[in-house]
């Protein structure tokens, strides 16, 4: 049996070999085949239309099947159809779920270090965020997750904005007196300092709560601002198209126990294809940053694009609140902040 290494996949010749059915000549029986279940909270779509996070999972599944001669297949469960959103990370740790594409900070109540994936002002552009993977901050975070039983397969960062039932929220003063969904403990601290009341819910529950008035405004990624159709109820949008004060790490993750139980050749395919998906993620996240303003303008919302001056105001509050709070939680959290600051 030919054993394919990560180097084989990264090289052009290796990638061609990996795509060939002969890459898995020794796995010809149904008993050798494996299936992975991928769960996420986002709307399902087709291979070419819909939320790019679902499409990324579909592309991942297609390439994995192709390169393993269908010996490793992935079944995707969109819209939290397999399990509830907030249960996914814990299920990964226990080996009860194979894979998930999920905002990393959703695990913050269970593993405090994961909140580094949504700390305002800590990541200010896609290039910086994607550099984490190969820099000390990313390696340290990967080690923390691996110790908890979870592995990074694809690093995915997204910028975002804030949809509101009233005027666009651009500066911190605009949030005063409003009920706002921030999305993480650290974002909530910033909002509280700005005078807002925070509401904690997953992004797939924003629509209903804004519709009923439980929420006045909600921060989420540009993709979610589109996919969850918030333009139907929003009157204002603070867009992160040109500048954003928060970026969210929303990776494709895998249970370490499930990964460790696979043959080495299948492990290598998973990690190789996962790395390939990262360029697709960046490209489509940026495209949605551009598109979200068009969607909301067409619906009649008042769209304001943030400037670096707006971002600086939010970042100043974040440094005095979220950054300090996160650093004080543990030695490992303090180290993550220190290493992340080295990438600014």
PEWOLIN-V980301 format. One record per pair of residues at least 24 apart in sequence whose ideal C-beta (glycine too) atoms are under 8 Angstrom apart, sorted by sequence separation. I is the first residue (numbers start at 1). J is the second residue. D is the distance in Angstrom with one decimal. If there is no record, write none. Layout:
i=I j=J d=D
i=I j=J d=D
This chain:
i=1 j=25 d=6.8
i=54 j=78 d=5.2
i=204 j=228 d=6.5
i=206 j=230 d=6.4
i=210 j=234 d=7.2
i=1 j=26 d=3.9
i=74 j=99 d=7.3
i=89 j=114 d=7.7
i=116 j=141 d=6.6
i=130 j=155 d=6.3
i=181 j=206 d=6.1
i=203 j=228 d=6.6
i=207 j=232 d=7.8
i=252 j=277 d=6.9
i=129 j=155 d=7.9
i=207 j=233 d=6.9
i=130 j=157 d=6.3
i=219 j=246 d=7.2
i=221 j=248 d=5.8
i=36 j=64 d=8.0
i=113 j=141 d=6.8
i=129 j=157 d=3.7
i=181 j=209 d=7.4
i=221 j=250 d=7.1
i=113 j=144 d=4.8
i=114 j=145 d=7.5
i=126 j=157 d=5.8
i=44 j=76 d=7.5
i=187 j=219 d=6.4
i=45 j=78 d=7.9
i=111 j=144 d=7.3
i=126 j=159 d=7.4
i=44 j=78 d=3.4
i=111 j=145 d=7.5
i=123 j=157 d=6.8
i=181 j=215 d=5.6
i=43 j=78 d=6.3
i=44 j=79 d=6.0
i=179 j=214 d=6.9
i=180 j=215 d=7.1
i=36 j=72 d=7.0
i=38 j=74 d=5.4
i=40 j=76 d=7.5
i=42 j=78 d=6.0
i=43 j=79 d=6.0
i=179 j=215 d=5.5
i=180 j=216 d=6.4
i=181 j=217 d=7.4
i=183 j=219 d=5.6
i=33 j=70 d=7.2
i=34 j=71 d=6.8
i=35 j=72 d=7.8
i=36 j=73 d=7.3
i=37 j=74 d=7.6
i=38 j=75 d=7.0
i=40 j=77 d=7.4
i=41 j=78 d=7.9
i=42 j=79 d=7.0
i=111 j=148 d=5.4
i=179 j=216 d=4.7
i=180 j=217 d=4.7
i=181 j=218 d=4.0
i=182 j=219 d=5.5
i=183 j=220 d=6.4
i=33 j=71 d=5.2
i=34 j=72 d=5.0
i=35 j=73 d=5.2
i=36 j=74 d=4.7
i=37 j=75 d=5.4
i=38 j=76 d=4.8
i=39 j=77 d=4.9
i=40 j=78 d=5.9
i=41 j=79 d=6.8
i=178 j=216 d=4.1
i=179 j=217 d=7.6
i=180 j=218 d=6.8
i=181 j=219 d=6.4
i=32 j=71 d=5.8
i=33 j=72 d=7.4
i=34 j=73 d=7.4
i=35 j=74 d=7.4
i=36 j=75 d=7.4
i=38 j=77 d=6.8
i=41 j=80 d=4.7
i=178 j=217 d=5.6
i=180 j=219 d=7.0
i=181 j=220 d=7.6
i=33 j=73 d=7.1
i=35 j=75 d=6.2
i=37 j=77 d=6.4
i=40 j=80 d=7.8
i=27 j=68 d=7.6
i=39 j=80 d=7.4
i=27 j=69 d=6.9
i=39 j=81 d=7.9
i=175 j=217 d=7.2
i=39 j=82 d=4.3
i=163 j=206 d=7.9
i=23 j=67 d=6.2
i=24 j=68 d=5.4
i=27 j=71 d=4.4
i=39 j=83 d=5.9
i=41 j=85 d=4.3
i=57 j=101 d=5.9
i=23 j=68 d=7.1
i=24 j=69 d=4.5
i=37 j=82 d=6.4
i=56 j=101 d=7.1
i=165 j=210 d=6.2
i=244 j=289 d=7.9
i=23 j=69 d=6.6
i=19 j=66 d=5.9
i=22 j=69 d=7.9
i=24 j=71 d=5.1
i=41 j=88 d=8.0
i=163 j=210 d=7.4
i=19 j=67 d=5.6
i=21 j=69 d=4.1
i=53 j=101 d=5.4
i=165 j=213 d=7.7
i=169 j=217 d=5.6
i=241 j=289 d=5.0
i=18 j=67 d=4.4
i=39 j=88 d=5.6
i=240 j=289 d=6.1
i=241 j=290 d=6.0
i=165 j=215 d=7.7
i=166 j=216 d=6.7
i=239 j=289 d=7.7
i=165 j=216 d=5.4
i=166 j=217 d=7.7
i=241 j=292 d=7.2
i=39 j=91 d=8.0
i=164 j=216 d=6.3
i=165 j=217 d=6.8
i=241 j=293 d=5.7
i=101 j=154 d=7.9
i=164 j=217 d=3.7
i=239 j=292 d=6.2
i=95 j=149 d=7.5
i=99 j=153 d=6.9
i=163 j=217 d=6.5
i=164 j=218 d=7.9
i=239 j=293 d=4.9
i=93 j=148 d=5.8
i=94 j=149 d=7.4
i=101 j=156 d=7.4
i=162 j=217 d=5.6
i=163 j=218 d=5.7
i=237 j=292 d=7.2
i=93 j=149 d=4.1
i=162 j=218 d=6.7
i=237 j=293 d=7.0
i=92 j=149 d=7.0
i=93 j=150 d=5.9
i=162 j=219 d=4.7
i=163 j=220 d=7.6
i=239 j=296 d=7.8
i=39 j=97 d=5.8
i=92 j=150 d=5.0
i=161 j=219 d=7.4
i=42 j=101 d=7.7
i=160 j=219 d=6.1
i=161 j=220 d=7.9
i=187 j=246 d=6.5
i=237 j=296 d=4.4
i=37 j=97 d=6.6
i=38 j=98 d=6.8
i=39 j=99 d=7.3
i=40 j=100 d=6.2
i=160 j=220 d=5.5
i=37 j=98 d=4.8
i=38 j=99 d=4.4
i=39 j=100 d=4.8
i=40 j=101 d=4.4
i=41 j=102 d=7.1
i=89 j=150 d=7.0
i=160 j=221 d=4.2
i=161 j=222 d=6.2
i=223 j=284 d=7.6
i=245 j=306 d=7.2
i=36 j=98 d=4.2
i=37 j=99 d=7.0
i=38 j=100 d=6.8
i=40 j=102 d=6.6
i=159 j=221 d=7.1
i=160 j=222 d=5.6
i=163 j=225 d=5.7
i=223 j=285 d=6.7
i=226 j=288 d=6.1
i=234 j=296 d=6.6
i=243 j=305 d=7.5
i=244 j=306 d=6.6
i=36 j=99 d=5.7
i=38 j=101 d=7.0
i=39 j=102 d=8.0
i=158 j=221 d=4.0
i=159 j=222 d=6.2
i=222 j=285 d=7.1
i=242 j=305 d=5.1
i=243 j=306 d=4.7
i=158 j=222 d=6.7
i=160 j=224 d=7.5
i=161 j=225 d=6.1
i=174 j=238 d=7.8
i=221 j=285 d=7.5
i=231 j=295 d=5.4
i=237 j=301 d=5.3
i=239 j=303 d=5.7
i=241 j=305 d=5.1
i=242 j=306 d=6.9
i=243 j=307 d=5.8
i=118 j=183 d=5.9
i=119 j=184 d=7.4
i=158 j=223 d=6.2
i=160 j=225 d=7.0
i=183 j=248 d=7.2
i=223 j=288 d=4.5
i=226 j=291 d=6.6
i=231 j=296 d=4.8
i=234 j=299 d=7.7
i=235 j=300 d=7.9
i=236 j=301 d=5.9
i=237 j=302 d=7.3
i=239 j=304 d=6.7
i=242 j=307 d=7.2
i=243 j=308 d=5.2
i=245 j=310 d=7.4
i=118 j=184 d=4.0
i=120 j=186 d=6.5
i=222 j=288 d=4.2
i=226 j=292 d=5.6
i=235 j=301 d=5.7
i=236 j=302 d=4.9
i=237 j=303 d=4.7
i=238 j=304 d=5.8
i=239 j=305 d=4.8
i=240 j=306 d=6.1
i=245 j=311 d=4.5
i=117 j=184 d=7.9
i=119 j=186 d=4.6
i=120 j=187 d=5.8
i=163 j=230 d=4.5
i=169 j=236 d=7.0
i=221 j=288 d=7.6
i=222 j=289 d=4.7
i=225 j=292 d=5.1
i=231 j=298 d=7.8
i=232 j=299 d=6.8
i=234 j=301 d=5.3
i=235 j=302 d=6.6
i=236 j=303 d=7.7
i=237 j=304 d=7.2
i=239 j=306 d=6.7
i=243 j=310 d=6.9
i=244 j=311 d=6.8
i=118 j=186 d=6.5
i=119 j=187 d=7.9
i=163 j=231 d=7.5
i=165 j=233 d=6.8
i=167 j=235 d=7.4
i=168 j=236 d=3.7
i=170 j=238 d=4.9
i=231 j=299 d=4.0
i=236 j=304 d=7.5
i=238 j=306 d=6.0
i=243 j=311 d=4.9
i=246 j=314 d=7.8
i=115 j=184 d=5.6
i=118 j=187 d=6.1
i=165 j=234 d=6.6
i=166 j=235 d=5.9
i=167 j=236 d=4.9
i=168 j=237 d=5.8
i=169 j=238 d=4.9
i=222 j=291 d=7.5
i=226 j=295 d=5.5
i=245 j=314 d=3.8
i=115 j=185 d=5.7
i=120 j=190 d=5.2
i=164 j=234 d=6.2
i=165 j=235 d=5.9
i=166 j=236 d=6.0
i=168 j=238 d=4.7
i=222 j=292 d=4.3
i=225 j=295 d=7.8
i=231 j=301 d=6.1
i=245 j=315 d=5.9
i=115 j=186 d=5.8
i=163 j=234 d=4.0
i=164 j=235 d=6.7
i=165 j=236 d=7.8
i=225 j=296 d=7.7
i=164 j=236 d=4.4
i=163 j=236 d=7.3
i=164 j=237 d=7.4
i=245 j=318 d=7.4
i=163 j=237 d=5.5
i=164 j=238 d=7.5
i=162 j=237 d=7.3
i=108 j=184 d=6.3
i=161 j=237 d=5.9
i=162 j=238 d=4.5
i=108 j=185 d=5.7
i=161 j=238 d=5.2
i=105 j=183 d=6.9
i=161 j=239 d=4.7
i=105 j=184 d=4.2
i=161 j=240 d=4.6
i=103 j=183 d=7.2
i=105 j=185 d=7.9
i=160 j=240 d=5.5
i=161 j=241 d=7.9
i=105 j=186 d=7.9
i=159 j=240 d=4.4
i=161 j=244 d=7.4
i=160 j=244 d=6.6
i=159 j=244 d=4.1
i=160 j=246 d=6.5
i=159 j=246 d=7.6
i=160 j=247 d=7.8
i=159 j=247 d=5.3
i=160 j=248 d=6.4
i=158 j=247 d=6.7
i=159 j=248 d=7.9
i=157 j=247 d=5.2
i=158 j=248 d=5.1
i=157 j=248 d=6.9
i=157 j=249 d=5.8
i=158 j=250 d=5.7
i=60 j=153 d=7.9
i=156 j=249 d=7.3
i=157 j=250 d=7.3
i=60 j=154 d=7.3
i=155 j=249 d=7.3
i=156 j=250 d=5.1
i=156 j=251 d=5.3
i=106 j=202 d=7.1
i=155 j=251 d=5.5
i=156 j=252 d=6.7
i=154 j=251 d=5.9
i=56 j=154 d=7.3
i=153 j=251 d=7.2
i=154 j=252 d=3.9
i=152 j=251 d=5.4
i=153 j=252 d=4.5
i=56 j=156 d=7.4
i=103 j=203 d=7.5
i=152 j=252 d=7.8
i=153 j=253 d=6.4
i=152 j=253 d=6.5
i=153 j=254 d=5.1
i=151 j=253 d=6.7
i=53 j=156 d=7.5
i=150 j=253 d=5.4
i=151 j=254 d=4.9
i=150 j=254 d=7.3
i=151 j=255 d=7.6
i=150 j=255 d=6.7
i=151 j=256 d=5.2
i=149 j=255 d=6.6
i=150 j=256 d=6.1
i=149 j=256 d=4.8
i=145 j=253 d=7.7
i=149 j=257 d=6.3
i=151 j=259 d=5.6
i=146 j=256 d=6.0
i=86 j=202 d=6.4
i=85 j=202 d=4.4
i=132 j=249 d=8.0
i=153 j=270 d=6.3
i=129 j=247 d=5.2
i=153 j=271 d=6.8
i=85 j=204 d=6.4
i=124 j=244 d=7.4
i=129 j=249 d=7.1
i=154 j=274 d=4.4
i=124 j=245 d=7.9
i=126 j=247 d=7.4
i=153 j=274 d=3.6
i=154 j=275 d=7.2
i=156 j=277 d=7.9
i=125 j=247 d=7.6
i=152 j=274 d=7.9
i=156 j=278 d=6.9
i=123 j=246 d=7.6
i=124 j=247 d=7.3
i=154 j=277 d=4.5
i=155 j=278 d=5.6
i=194 j=317 d=6.6
i=80 j=204 d=6.5
i=121 j=245 d=5.7
i=123 j=247 d=4.0
i=154 j=278 d=5.5
i=157 j=281 d=7.7
i=190 j=314 d=6.6
i=193 j=317 d=5.2
i=79 j=204 d=7.5
i=120 j=245 d=5.3
i=121 j=246 d=7.2
i=156 j=281 d=4.1
i=157 j=282 d=7.4
i=120 j=246 d=4.5
i=123 j=249 d=8.0
i=155 j=281 d=7.8
i=156 j=282 d=8.0
i=159 j=285 d=6.9
i=119 j=246 d=7.6
i=154 j=281 d=6.5
i=158 j=285 d=4.7
i=190 j=317 d=5.2
i=193 j=320 d=7.6
i=118 j=246 d=6.4
i=157 j=285 d=6.8
i=190 j=318 d=5.2
i=193 j=321 d=5.1
i=118 j=247 d=8.0
i=156 j=285 d=7.3
i=192 j=321 d=7.9
i=118 j=248 d=4.9
i=158 j=288 d=7.8
i=159 j=289 d=5.4
i=117 j=248 d=6.4
i=118 j=249 d=7.0
i=161 j=292 d=6.6
i=190 j=321 d=5.7
i=117 j=249 d=3.3
i=186 j=318 d=7.4
i=189 j=321 d=4.4
i=190 j=322 d=5.5
i=116 j=249 d=7.7
i=117 j=250 d=7.7
i=163 j=296 d=7.6
i=189 j=322 d=4.9
i=168 j=302 d=5.6
i=170 j=304 d=5.3
i=167 j=302 d=6.6
i=168 j=303 d=7.0
i=186 j=321 d=7.9
i=187 j=322 d=7.1
i=168 j=304 d=4.3
i=170 j=306 d=6.1
i=186 j=322 d=3.6
i=189 j=325 d=5.7
i=186 j=323 d=7.9
i=163 j=301 d=7.9
i=171 j=310 d=5.8
i=186 j=325 d=6.8
i=170 j=310 d=5.3
i=185 j=325 d=7.7
i=186 j=326 d=5.8
i=172 j=313 d=5.6
i=171 j=313 d=5.6
i=172 j=314 d=6.0
i=105 j=248 d=7.2
i=171 j=314 d=8.0
i=104 j=248 d=8.0
i=105 j=249 d=7.5
i=103 j=248 d=5.8
i=104 j=249 d=4.7
i=133 j=278 d=7.9
i=161 j=306 d=7.7
i=172 j=317 d=5.9
i=103 j=249 d=7.5
i=104 j=250 d=6.8
i=103 j=250 d=4.9
i=104 j=251 d=6.1
i=102 j=250 d=6.9
i=130 j=278 d=6.9
i=101 j=250 d=6.8
i=102 j=251 d=7.8
i=104 j=253 d=7.9
i=101 j=251 d=7.2
i=101 j=252 d=4.8
i=102 j=253 d=6.6
i=100 j=252 d=7.6
i=101 j=253 d=7.4
i=130 j=282 d=6.4
i=99 j=252 d=6.6
i=100 j=253 d=5.4
i=99 j=253 d=6.6
i=99 j=254 d=4.8
i=98 j=254 d=6.7
i=99 j=255 d=7.3
i=126 j=282 d=5.5
i=98 j=255 d=5.8
i=97 j=255 d=6.3
i=96 j=255 d=7.9
i=99 j=258 d=7.9
i=126 j=285 d=7.0
i=95 j=255 d=5.0
i=98 j=258 d=5.0
i=126 j=286 d=6.6
i=41 j=202 d=6.3
i=92 j=253 d=5.9
i=94 j=255 d=7.8
i=41 j=203 d=7.1
i=42 j=204 d=7.4
i=92 j=254 d=7.2
i=93 j=255 d=7.2
i=95 j=257 d=4.0
i=41 j=204 d=4.8
i=92 j=255 d=4.6
i=94 j=257 d=8.0
i=95 j=258 d=5.6
i=89 j=253 d=7.6
i=91 j=255 d=7.9
i=53 j=223 d=6.6
i=52 j=223 d=6.2
i=51 j=223 d=6.1
i=51 j=226 d=7.9
i=51 j=227 d=4.3
i=50 j=227 d=7.6
i=42 j=223 d=7.9
i=42 j=224 d=7.4
i=43 j=227 d=5.2
i=42 j=227 d=5.9
i=43 j=228 d=7.7
i=124 j=311 d=7.2
i=144 j=332 d=6.3
i=72 j=262 d=7.6
i=121 j=311 d=7.5
i=124 j=315 d=8.0
i=60 j=252 d=6.9
i=140 j=332 d=7.9
i=144 j=336 d=8.0
i=121 j=314 d=6.5
i=72 j=266 d=5.1
i=120 j=314 d=5.8
i=121 j=315 d=3.4
i=57 j=252 d=7.2
i=71 j=266 d=7.4
i=120 j=315 d=6.8
i=140 j=335 d=6.5
i=141 j=336 d=6.4
i=56 j=252 d=7.2
i=122 j=318 d=7.6
i=140 j=336 d=6.4
i=53 j=250 d=7.2
i=68 j=265 d=7.8
i=72 j=269 d=6.7
i=120 j=317 d=7.8
i=121 j=318 d=4.2
i=68 j=266 d=6.2
i=72 j=270 d=7.8
i=120 j=318 d=3.9
i=121 j=319 d=6.7
i=119 j=318 d=7.0
i=137 j=336 d=6.4
i=140 j=339 d=5.9
i=68 j=269 d=5.6
i=121 j=322 d=7.9
i=122 j=323 d=7.2
i=67 j=269 d=5.0
i=120 j=322 d=5.8
i=121 j=323 d=7.6
i=137 j=339 d=3.7
i=119 j=322 d=5.4
i=136 j=339 d=4.9
i=137 j=340 d=4.8
i=119 j=323 d=6.7
i=135 j=339 d=7.4
i=64 j=269 d=5.7
i=67 j=272 d=7.9
i=137 j=342 d=7.1
i=64 j=270 d=6.5
i=67 j=273 d=7.0
i=136 j=342 d=7.1
i=137 j=343 d=6.3
i=119 j=326 d=6.1
i=135 j=342 d=7.3
i=132 j=340 d=7.4
i=135 j=343 d=5.9
i=64 j=273 d=5.4
i=63 j=273 d=4.6
i=116 j=326 d=6.9
i=115 j=326 d=6.3
i=132 j=343 d=6.5
i=131 j=343 d=5.8
i=60 j=273 d=5.7
i=63 j=276 d=7.1
i=38 j=252 d=7.9
i=60 j=274 d=6.9
i=112 j=326 d=8.0
i=122 j=337 d=7.5
i=128 j=343 d=5.4
i=128 j=344 d=7.0
i=60 j=277 d=5.4
i=112 j=329 d=5.1
i=113 j=330 d=7.6
i=116 j=333 d=7.4
i=123 j=340 d=7.6
i=36 j=254 d=8.0
i=59 j=277 d=6.5
i=112 j=330 d=6.3
i=115 j=333 d=8.0
i=119 j=337 d=7.8
i=122 j=340 d=5.2
i=113 j=332 d=5.6
i=122 j=341 d=7.7
i=113 j=333 d=5.8
i=116 j=336 d=4.7
i=123 j=343 d=7.9
i=124 j=344 d=7.1
i=56 j=277 d=5.4
i=59 j=280 d=6.5
i=112 j=333 d=5.9
i=116 j=337 d=7.3
i=119 j=340 d=7.8
i=36 j=258 d=7.3
i=122 j=344 d=7.7
i=113 j=336 d=6.0
i=56 j=280 d=5.8
i=116 j=340 d=6.5
i=56 j=281 d=5.9
i=34 j=262 d=6.6
i=52 j=280 d=7.6
i=56 j=284 d=7.5
i=52 j=281 d=7.3
i=55 j=284 d=7.6
i=34 j=266 d=6.8
i=52 j=284 d=3.6
i=52 j=285 d=7.2
i=52 j=287 d=7.8
i=52 j=288 d=6.9
i=24 j=265 d=6.9
i=23 j=265 d=7.6
i=18 j=269 d=6.6
i=18 j=272 d=7.0
i=15 j=272 d=7.9
i=9 j=268 d=6.3
i=8 j=268 d=7.7
i=9 j=269 d=7.4
i=3 j=264 d=6.2
i=4 j=265 d=5.4
i=3 j=265 d=5.7
i=6 j=268 d=5.5
i=10 j=272 d=7.0
i=2 j=265 d=7.8
i=5 j=268 d=6.3
i=9 j=272 d=3.5
i=1 j=265 d=7.6
i=4 j=268 d=5.4
i=4 j=269 d=7.4
i=6 j=271 d=6.4
i=10 j=275 d=7.9
i=6 j=272 d=6.3
